[in-house]
Amino acid sequence: MYQSNQNGVVDAYSLNNEDPLFTSASTNDYSITAISPARDVGTLTSGSINAPGVDITEKIRGGNANSSNVGSYPDMGCYENTCNASGGPYYVNDNATSGDVYCSAVGSDANAGTSSAPFLTLKKAINQCGCGGATIFVDKGTYSDDNLTVSTVASIGSPLIIQGAGKSNTIFNCNTDGVSGERFMTISTDATYVTLSDMTIQDADVSGNGAGINVTTSGTVTIEDVIFNNCDLSGTTSYGGGVYVSLSSTANINRCTFTGCAEFTSSSRGAAVFLDGGSGKTNTVQNCLFYANTVKNSNSGVLVSYSNSVTATNNIINCTFSSNTISGTPANTGVIYHNS
């Protein structure tokens, strides 16, 4: 986007070629989602020019008095996203209510996301209300959500929380459509303070990092009471079948189970978990169970603890490893591989 006059271009504004994450560009819905990089990056004034106080639908812009937008600044573009954590919590349910913990009705993405009118998919919930301070409850059921992205900017006191109804109750099956090469979720560079708990993530495989969850945020992610089942690395130079934690991230992984995760190709590392410890970062894996995972490559393990700096710390506390296997005869391979 360029602002120009008779003397040529005087200012340039852009999203640095980022995906603006429109709600549904394929159906000409160019409103932005709650996790769009266009949120809260506009300005109320530019020189002597004042930004409009409302958007194309006459919603009040962020930063204005009485604004329903949670941000301190307006969004870029003609639409203002009005994600409001105080309007929650929000709910997701499948097409049944038997054994449900949170909801009293079946889900539909046309619903408002309440317990009596829940969303059908986690993707809809994240896109519409995945902002800092929001809690999304996902009820008992099997869901087909995959390739999700969370880029929520939150605070330590107001994280985005995504909570299932229990490890064996809320199940995300990443292969219900029969399409391979699908990851469950990326917690992206822009995200801060995200918590996921009480669910199963299964049958994910990816030619890249983190078939289950790929953590690239510069913030802190907490993963608790999650089962990672059959989350596999199917590409070369792929790290972390269940969870990959980048060197810019801080992760707390607690009371999780990793089973059936495997390295299938050369140069992949960390069948279940890869902690890519960065400078000044502390990652903790505690009270976790690792069993029946398969390691194939050299300089690898069921869990890889990698330190890219002397100030990086990866803590592995009170974890159990059993019945994991090594395929072939790779060198420098074991249950835990740690570089020093």
C-alpha positions in Angstrom: 0.0 0.0 0.0 1.5 3.3 -1.0 0.6 6.9 -0.3 1.7 9.2 -3.1 1.4 12.8 -4.3 2.7 14.8 -7.4 6.2 14.3 -6.2 6.0 10.6 -6.0 5.8 8.1 -3.2 6.2 9.7 0.3 5.2 6.9 2.6 4.8 3.1 2.3 2.9 0.9 4.7 2.8 -2.9 4.4 2.4 -6.2 6.2 5.8 -7.3 5.0 4.2 -9.7 2.6 2.4 -11.5 5.4 -0.9 -13.3 4.9 -3.6 -10.8 6.3 -5.7 -13.9 7.3 -9.0 -12.7 5.9 -12.1 -14.5 7.2 -12.9 -16.1 3.9 -11.3 -14.5 0.8 -12.7 -17.4 -1.4 -16.2 -16.1 -0.6 -15.3 -12.4 -0.8 -15.3 -12.0 3.0 -12.4 -9.7 3.5 -13.0 -9.0 7.1 -9.9 -9.9 9.2 -9.7 -12.6 11.8 -8.7 -12.2 15.5 -5.3 -13.5 14.7 -4.6 -11.3 11.6 -1.3 -9.4 11.6 -3.4 -6.4 10.5 -4.9 -6.1 14.0 -4.0 -3.1 16.1 -1.2 -1.8 13.9 -3.0 1.2 12.4 -2.8 4.8 13.6 -5.5 7.3 14.5 -3.7 10.2 12.8 -1.1 10.6 10.1 0.1 14.2 10.0 -3.0 16.3 9.6 -5.1 13.4 8.4 -7.4 11.7 10.8 -8.4 8.0 10.4 -12.1 7.4 10.2 -13.7 6.6 13.5 -15.7 3.6 12.2 -15.0 0.9 9.7 -16.9 -0.1 6.5 -19.6 -1.7 8.6 -19.8 1.2 11.0 -18.1 -0.6 13.9 -16.1 1.8 16.1 -12.4 1.7 15.4 -9.9 0.6 18.1 -8.3 3.4 20.1 -11.5 5.4 20.2 -13.7 6.1 23.2 -16.4 3.5 23.8 -14.7 1.2 21.2 -15.8 -2.5 21.4 -12.4 -3.4 20.0 -9.9 -4.7 22.6 -7.0 -3.0 20.9 -5.5 0.4 21.6 -5.1 1.1 17.9 -7.2 0.7 14.8 -6.8 -2.2 12.5 -5.4 -1.8 9.0 -7.8 -1.9 6.1 -11.5 -1.2 5.9 -12.6 -3.8 8.5 -12.1 -3.6 12.3 -12.0 -6.9 14.1 -14.0 -6.8 17.3 -12.6 -9.8 19.1 -13.5 -9.3 22.8 -12.1 -11.7 25.4 -14.5 -10.3 28.0 -17.4 -11.7 25.8 -16.3 -15.2 26.4 -15.6 -17.9 27.3 -16.2 -19.5 23.9 -17.2 -23.1 23.1 -16.7 -25.7 20.4 -18.7 -28.9 20.0 -19.1 -31.6 17.4 -22.3 -33.0 16.0 -23.3 -34.8 19.2 -24.0 -33.9 22.8 -23.6 -37.4 24.4 -21.2 -37.2 27.3 -20.5 -33.5 26.8 -18.9 -31.5 29.6 -19.4 -27.9 28.5 -22.1 -27.6 25.9 -25.9 -28.3 25.6 -26.2 -28.2 21.8 -24.3 -29.5 18.8 -21.9 -27.2 17.0 -22.2 -25.0 14.0 -19.8 -22.3 12.7 -22.8 -20.1 12.1 -23.4 -20.0 15.9 -22.2 -17.4 18.4 -19.8 -19.7 20.2 -21.7 -19.9 23.5 -22.3 -23.1 25.5 -25.8 -23.3 24.1 -24.8 -22.3 20.6 -21.2 -23.5 20.2 -18.9 -23.4 17.2 -18.3 -26.6 15.2 -14.6 -26.1 14.6 -11.6 -24.8 16.6 -10.5 -22.9 13.5 -13.6 -20.8 13.6 -13.2 -20.1 17.3 -9.5 -19.1 17.0 -10.2 -16.9 14.0 -13.2 -15.1 15.6 -12.2 -14.9 19.2 -8.6 -16.1 19.6 -7.3 -12.9 21.3 -5.4 -12.4 24.5 -7.5 -13.2 27.6 -9.9 -15.5 25.8 -10.7 -19.0 26.8 -11.9 -21.5 24.3 -13.5 -24.8 25.6 -13.6 -27.7 23.2 -16.1 -30.3 24.2 -16.0 -34.1 24.0 -15.8 -35.3 20.4 -13.5 -36.1 17.5 -12.5 -33.1 15.4 -10.8 -32.8 12.0 -9.2 -29.4 12.5 -5.6 -29.3 11.2 -3.1 -26.8 9.8 -4.2 -24.3 12.4 -2.3 -21.1 13.1 -2.3 -19.1 16.4 -0.7 -15.7 16.3 -2.4 -14.2 19.3 -0.5 -11.4 21.1 -1.4 -11.8 24.8 0.1 -11.1 28.2 1.3 -13.3 31.1 -1.8 -12.4 33.0 -4.2 -12.8 30.1 -3.1 -15.7 27.9 -5.1 -17.4 25.2 -6.3 -20.7 26.6 -7.6 -23.6 24.5 -8.9 -26.3 26.8 -10.4 -29.7 25.9 -12.7 -31.8 27.9 -10.1 -34.3 28.9 -7.2 -36.3 27.3 -9.4 -39.1 26.0 -12.5 -37.0 25.4 -11.4 -34.2 23.0 -9.6 -35.7 20.0 -8.1 -33.9 17.1 -7.6 -36.4 14.2 -5.4 -34.7 11.6 -6.0 -37.5 9.0 -9.8 -37.8 8.8 -9.7 -36.4 5.3 -7.1 -38.9 4.2 -4.7 -36.1 3.2 -1.1 -36.6 4.4 1.4 -34.0 5.3 -0.9 -32.1 7.7 0.2 -30.5 11.0 -2.2 -29.9 13.9 -1.1 -26.4 14.9 1.6 -23.7 14.5 2.0 -21.2 17.3 3.6 -18.5 15.2 6.3 -15.9 15.8 3.8 -13.2 16.7 2.1 -15.2 19.4 2.7 -14.8 23.1 1.4 -16.6 26.1 -0.7 -19.5 24.7 -1.9 -22.5 26.8 -3.3 -25.8 25.4 -4.6 -28.5 27.6 -6.7 -31.6 28.0 -6.9 -33.2 24.5 -5.4 -35.8 22.2 -3.6 -34.8 19.0 -3.2 -37.8 16.6 -2.3 -38.9 13.1 -0.4 -35.8 12.1 2.6 -36.0 9.8 4.6 -33.2 8.2 7.6 -32.6 6.0 8.8 -29.9 8.4 9.0 -29.3 12.1 6.4 -30.2 14.8 3.8 -32.5 13.2 1.7 -32.1 16.4 2.6 -28.5 17.5 5.2 -26.3 15.8 6.2 -23.6 18.3 8.0 -20.7 16.7 6.7 -17.9 19.0 9.1 -15.5 20.7 6.8 -15.8 23.8 5.8 -18.6 26.2 3.7 -21.7 25.4 2.3 -24.1 28.0 1.1 -27.5 26.9 -0.5 -29.6 29.6 -2.4 -32.9 29.8 -2.1 -33.6 26.0 -1.6 -37.0 24.3 0.4 -36.9 21.1 -0.4 -40.1 19.2 1.2 -41.1 15.9 2.7 -37.6 15.2 5.4 -38.3 12.6 8.2 -36.7 10.7 7.9 -37.5 7.0 10.4 -35.0 5.5 14.1 -34.6 5.6 15.5 -32.1 8.1 12.3 -32.3 10.2 12.4 -31.9 13.9 10.0 -32.8 16.7 7.3 -35.3 15.8 5.0 -34.3 18.7 6.3 -30.9 19.6 9.0 -28.7 18.1 10.2 -25.7 20.2 12.2 -23.1 18.3 15.3 -21.3 19.7 13.2 -18.1 20.1 10.6 -19.8 22.2 10.0 -20.8 25.8 7.9 -23.9 26.4 6.5 -25.7 29.5 5.3 -29.2 28.7 3.7 -30.9 31.6 1.8 -34.2 32.1 1.8 -35.1 28.4 2.1 -38.5 26.8 4.0 -39.2 23.5 3.4 -42.5 21.8 3.7 -43.9 18.3 5.7 -40.8 17.1 8.4 -41.6 14.6 11.2 -40.4 12.3 10.5 -41.8 8.8 13.2 -40.0 6.7 16.8 -39.2 6.8 18.0 -36.2 8.8 14.8 -35.9 10.8 15.5 -35.7 14.6 13.5 -35.9 17.8 10.8 -38.5 17.2 8.6 -37.0 20.0 10.1 -33.7 21.1 12.8 -31.4 19.8 13.8 -28.5 22.1 15.9 -26.0 20.1 17.1 -24.1 23.1 17.9 -20.5 22.4 19.9 -17.8 24.2 18.5 -17.1 27.6 15.5 -19.5 27.1 14.4 -22.1 29.6 12.3 -25.0 28.4 10.8 -27.6 30.8 9.4 -31.1 30.2 8.1 -32.7 33.3 5.9 -35.5 34.4 5.7 -36.8 30.8 5.4 -40.4 29.5 7.3 -41.5 26.3 6.6 -45.0 25.0 6.5 -46.9 21.7 8.2 -44.1 19.7 10.7 -44.8 16.9 14.1 -43.2 16.3 15.8 -43.7 13.0 18.6 -41.2 12.6 22.0 -40.5 14.0 22.5 -37.7 16.6 18.8 -38.0 17.6 16.6 -39.4 20.2 13.0 -39.8 21.4 13.6 -36.4 22.9 16.3 -34.1 21.6 17.6 -31.4 23.9 19.6 -28.9 21.8 21.5 -25.9 23.2 22.3 -23.1 20.8 23.8 -21.0 23.6 25.5 -21.5 27.0 22.6 -19.5 28.5 20.0 -22.0 27.1 18.4 -24.4 29.6 16.3 -27.4 28.9 15.0 -29.2 32.0 13.8 -32.8 31.7 12.2 -33.6 35.1 10.5 -36.8 36.3 9.7 -38.3 32.9 9.3 -42.0 32.1 10.7 -43.6 28.9 9.7 -47.2 28.0 9.5 -49.5 25.0 10.9 -47.0 22.5 12.8 -48.4 19.6 15.7 -47.6 17.3 15.3 -48.4 13.6 18.6 -49.5 11.9 22.0 -48.7 13.4 22.3 -44.9 13.6 25.1 -43.4 15.6 24.9 -41.3 18.8 21.3 -42.2 19.3 19.3 -42.9 22.5 16.2 -42.1 24.4 17.5 -38.6 25.1 20.0 -36.9 22.9 21.7 -33.7 24.3 24.3 -31.7 22.6 26.8 -29.7 24.8 
